Amino acid sequence: NSIKHEVRRVRGRRATCALCSVDGAQCRKTIFQCSICEVNLCVKNLFGESAAAENHFTKWHKQMDLKKMHERCKNDYKRALQL
């Protein structure tokens, strides 16, 4: 019997994505979170990313080093803002 992490839509205000937040001023907001972890995560790709790219929900659940992945996603978001 395995536990399945699923995308869940959250009612109310949008919350900051745990992976792409840069600081209080620069962040993506999302209405989705993991049903098990209860972590807010984007499910749409950044502007300019390939449709085949993994979204932040998938990246979060595949990583062993979340701090390193957060840095990578944060930098990707900064670059997307400059496009």
C-alpha positions in Angstrom: 0.0 0.0 0.0 1.8 3.2 -1.2 0.9 6.8 -0.4 0.2 8.8 -3.5 1.2 12.5 -3.6 -1.4 14.3 -5.7 -2.0 17.9 -6.8 -4.8 19.4 -4.8 -6.4 22.8 -5.5 -6.6 24.9 -2.4 -9.4 27.4 -1.7 -8.8 30.9 -0.8 -5.8 33.1 -1.5 -2.9 32.1 -3.7 0.3 31.1 -1.8 4.0 31.3 -2.7 5.5 28.3 -4.6 8.0 26.6 -2.3 10.5 26.1 -5.2 10.5 29.3 -7.2 10.1 31.9 -4.5 13.0 34.4 -4.6 12.0 36.7 -1.8 8.9 38.4 -0.6 8.9 40.7 -3.7 9.6 38.1 -6.4 7.6 34.9 -6.3 5.1 32.9 -8.2 1.8 32.4 -6.6 -0.2 29.1 -6.9 -3.5 27.7 -5.8 -2.1 24.1 -5.8 -0.4 22.1 -3.2 0.6 18.4 -2.5 -2.2 16.4 -0.9 0.3 14.7 1.5 3.1 17.2 2.0 0.8 20.3 2.1 3.5 22.3 0.3 2.4 24.9 -2.2 3.9 24.2 -5.6 3.5 25.5 -9.2 2.0 23.1 -11.7 2.5 25.3 -14.7 5.9 25.7 -16.4 7.7 29.1 -16.4 7.3 31.3 -19.4 9.7 30.2 -22.2 10.1 26.6 -20.8 9.4 23.6 -23.0 6.0 22.0 -22.5 7.9 18.8 -21.8 9.8 20.4 -18.8 8.8 19.1 -15.4 6.7 21.4 -13.2 7.7 22.3 -9.7 5.3 19.7 -8.2 7.2 16.9 -10.0 10.6 18.4 -9.3 9.8 18.6 -5.6 8.9 15.0 -5.3 11.9 13.7 -7.3 14.6 15.5 -5.4 16.9 14.3 -2.7 18.4 17.8 -2.2 15.6 20.3 -2.0 17.8 23.2 -1.1 19.8 22.8 -4.4 16.6 22.4 -6.4 15.1 25.5 -4.8 18.2 27.5 -5.9 18.0 26.2 -9.4 14.2 26.9 -9.7 14.7 30.4 -8.1 17.3 31.2 -10.7 15.1 29.9 -13.5 12.3 32.2 -12.3 14.7 35.2 -12.2 15.7 34.5 -15.8 12.1 34.1 -16.9 11.3 37.5 -15.4 13.9 39.1 -17.7 12.3 37.7 -20.9 
